[in-house]
Amino acid sequence: MFEDRLKLDSLRRITFAVDSINRKFGKHTVYSGATLCLKDKEPNDRDEAPPRRETALPGETARQRLGIPRLEIAC
């Protein structure tokens, strides 16, 4: 009742087009322009890759990681 039908339909079409392009040409081919400013941000301690990203397990590639849950054991 209070929705702007034209805006919703436009957003739906845009989302469908972006998803189609990304499926056809690979993930992150098209993405939001809001993320373009991230390269200019100040570095912080969360920018470093976690140790799990530094080594691959057998069967993993840089783009395809096995879904292994994180396990921490406190002694």
Wavefront OBJ file of the C-alpha trace (Angstrom):
o trace
v 0.000 0.000 0.000
v 2.827 2.433 0.872
v 5.396 0.952 -1.487
v 6.680 2.658 -4.596
v 5.960 -0.065 -7.162
v 8.117 1.522 -9.885
v 11.148 1.721 -7.615
v 10.678 -1.863 -6.403
v 10.342 -3.156 -9.965
v 13.458 -1.248 -11.033
v 15.483 -2.612 -8.123
v 14.256 -6.115 -8.857
v 15.316 -5.840 -12.523
v 18.723 -4.396 -11.599
v 19.334 -7.160 -9.054
v 18.355 -9.823 -11.571
v 20.685 -8.324 -14.216
v 23.636 -8.129 -11.795
v 23.053 -11.713 -10.632
v 22.859 -12.924 -14.253
v 26.129 -11.227 -15.195
v 27.894 -12.566 -12.102
v 26.658 -16.098 -12.791
v 27.828 -15.920 -16.396
v 31.207 -14.189 -15.933
v 32.146 -15.032 -12.353
v 31.548 -13.803 -8.852
v 32.241 -10.101 -8.244
v 32.261 -9.155 -11.938
v 29.648 -6.512 -11.165
v 29.272 -5.081 -7.675
v 28.042 -2.029 -5.805
v 29.820 1.255 -6.432
v 29.695 1.937 -2.705
v 32.638 -0.443 -2.255
v 34.940 1.568 -4.525
v 36.030 3.810 -1.632
v 37.290 0.866 0.411
v 40.750 1.018 -1.182
v 41.235 4.491 0.342
v 40.378 3.500 3.911
v 42.874 3.590 6.745
v 44.569 0.228 7.434
v 43.696 -1.600 10.644
v 44.438 -4.893 12.376
v 41.528 -6.647 10.645
v 43.139 -6.184 7.212
v 45.535 -9.085 7.770
v 44.460 -12.466 6.428
v 43.674 -15.066 9.089
v 46.114 -17.995 9.415
v 43.527 -20.317 7.827
v 43.784 -18.318 4.574
v 47.561 -18.651 4.388
v 47.622 -22.411 3.838
v 45.404 -24.615 1.721
v 44.313 -28.092 2.653
v 44.505 -30.944 0.115
v 41.754 -30.425 -2.447
v 41.472 -26.672 -1.918
v 42.308 -23.895 -4.341
v 42.718 -20.170 -3.710
v 39.095 -19.603 -4.769
v 37.455 -22.786 -3.482
v 37.882 -23.524 0.204
v 36.508 -26.507 2.059
v 33.756 -25.675 4.531
v 35.544 -26.631 7.728
v 34.186 -25.034 10.890
v 36.571 -23.119 13.103
v 37.603 -24.974 16.234
v 39.239 -23.324 19.207
v 40.272 -25.305 22.247
v 41.227 -23.425 25.366
v 43.704 -25.178 27.647
l 1 2 3 4 5 6 7 8 9 10 11 12 13 14 15 16 17 18 19 20 21 22 23 24 25 26 27 28 29 30 31 32 33 34 35 36 37 38 39 40 41 42 43 44 45 46 47 48 49 50 51 52 53 54 55 56 57 58 59 60 61 62 63 64 65 66 67 68 69 70 71 72 73 74 75
